[in-house]
Every structure is written in C-alpha cells, then in structure tokens.
Amino acid sequence: MEINQETIAHLAKLSNFALSEEQSQSLEQDLQSIIQYISQLDELDTEGVEPTYQVFEMENIWRPDEILEQEADREELLGLTREVKDHQIKVPKVL
C-alpha cells in the first residue's frame, strides 16, 4: 500500500481532521513506517500453522435480565440535559 499526500488528505477528510502541511508530512512518514513494520509479518512462514481464533478459553457468563432500582428519577435525569421535548431528551438530527 502506497501512502502519499493524496492518501493522507483522503483519510483526513474521512476523519474530519484539519491537518497542517507539517502534520500531514509527519503523518505520511509515520504511516509508512507502521506499514513497513507490519509488512514484516508477510515474511513469516506460516505453512501448517492452524489459525488461532482465541488465545485462551472464554465462556459466556449469562445472568438474568433484571430491572434494578436507580437512585435518580426521570425528572432529575431530564434536568441534566440541554433541551427536553415531550418529557424526552432532544438531540441534534444526525442524518
């Protein structure tokens, strides 16, 4: 994968970051170093090695679904927000 200023500009736009020219150049060098370091894994001989999906045994621990009493009531929680409409928290439109 080639990292250049065009790639950095695209990533910054997707991430909604504003980068200075200096930051952009530094980031390009850092990403190239990271990719070069990670690409060393391509040199490993993994012939006959089984894929590892988990390195230790894990087991789901299920608990009953319970509604517990809370210390704060609805009105106190609504009082912490900026705007309330019809006894609900009003948030900015996302889409």
C-alpha positions as CSV (number, residue, x, y, z in Angstrom):
1,M,0.0,0.0,0.0
2,E,1.4,3.3,-1.0
3,I,1.0,6.2,1.4
4,N,1.2,9.7,-0.1
5,Q,-0.2,13.1,0.5
6,E,-3.3,12.3,-1.5
7,T,-4.0,9.3,0.7
8,I,-3.4,11.4,3.8
9,A,-5.8,14.1,2.5
10,H,-8.4,11.5,1.8
11,L,-8.0,10.0,5.3
12,A,-8.2,13.4,6.9
13,K,-11.3,14.2,5.0
14,L,-13.0,10.9,6.1
15,S,-11.9,11.6,9.7
16,N,-13.0,15.2,9.6
17,F,-9.5,16.3,10.6
18,A,-7.8,19.5,9.6
19,L,-4.1,18.9,9.2
20,S,-1.4,21.4,8.6
21,E,1.2,20.7,5.9
22,E,3.8,19.8,8.6
23,Q,1.3,17.4,10.4
24,S,0.4,15.9,7.0
25,Q,4.0,15.2,6.1
26,S,4.8,13.8,9.6
27,L,1.7,11.5,9.4
28,E,2.8,10.3,6.0
29,Q,6.2,9.2,7.3
30,D,4.6,7.6,10.4
31,L,2.1,5.6,8.4
32,Q,4.8,4.4,6.0
33,S,6.9,3.3,9.0
34,I,4.0,1.5,10.6
35,I,3.0,-0.3,7.3
36,Q,6.7,-1.3,6.7
37,Y,6.9,-2.7,10.2
38,I,3.7,-4.7,9.9
39,S,4.7,-5.9,6.4
40,Q,7.5,-7.9,8.1
41,L,4.7,-10.4,9.1
42,D,4.4,-11.3,5.4
43,E,7.9,-12.8,5.6
44,L,6.9,-15.4,8.3
45,D,6.5,-19.0,7.2
46,T,3.0,-20.0,8.4
47,E,2.8,-23.2,6.5
48,G,1.0,-25.8,8.6
49,V,0.1,-23.4,11.4
50,E,-3.5,-23.6,12.4
51,P,-5.3,-20.2,12.7
52,T,-5.8,-19.0,16.2
53,Y,-9.2,-17.5,16.9
54,Q,-8.7,-17.2,20.7
55,V,-5.6,-17.4,22.7
56,F,-7.4,-18.5,25.9
57,E,-10.6,-20.3,26.7
58,M,-13.5,-18.0,27.1
59,E,-17.0,-18.8,28.2
60,N,-20.1,-16.7,28.1
61,I,-21.4,-15.9,31.6
62,W,-25.1,-15.4,31.4
63,R,-27.1,-13.6,34.1
64,P,-30.8,-13.0,34.4
65,D,-32.1,-9.8,32.9
66,E,-33.3,-7.7,35.8
67,I,-34.5,-4.1,36.2
68,L,-32.8,-2.6,39.2
69,E,-33.9,0.5,41.1
70,Q,-31.9,3.6,40.3
71,E,-31.0,6.4,42.6
72,A,-32.0,9.1,40.1
73,D,-35.5,9.6,38.9
74,R,-36.7,10.5,35.4
75,E,-37.1,14.2,36.2
76,E,-33.6,14.6,37.7
77,L,-32.1,12.9,34.6
78,L,-34.1,15.1,32.2
79,G,-32.9,18.1,34.2
80,L,-29.3,17.3,33.3
81,T,-29.8,17.8,29.6
82,R,-29.8,20.9,27.5
83,E,-33.2,20.5,25.8
84,V,-36.3,18.5,26.6
85,K,-39.4,18.0,24.5
86,D,-42.4,15.9,25.5
87,H,-40.5,14.5,28.5
88,Q,-37.7,13.2,26.3
89,I,-34.2,14.4,25.6
90,K,-34.0,16.3,22.4
91,V,-30.8,15.7,20.4
92,P,-29.5,17.1,17.1
93,K,-30.6,15.5,13.9
94,V,-28.0,13.0,12.7
95,L,-29.0,12.4,9.1
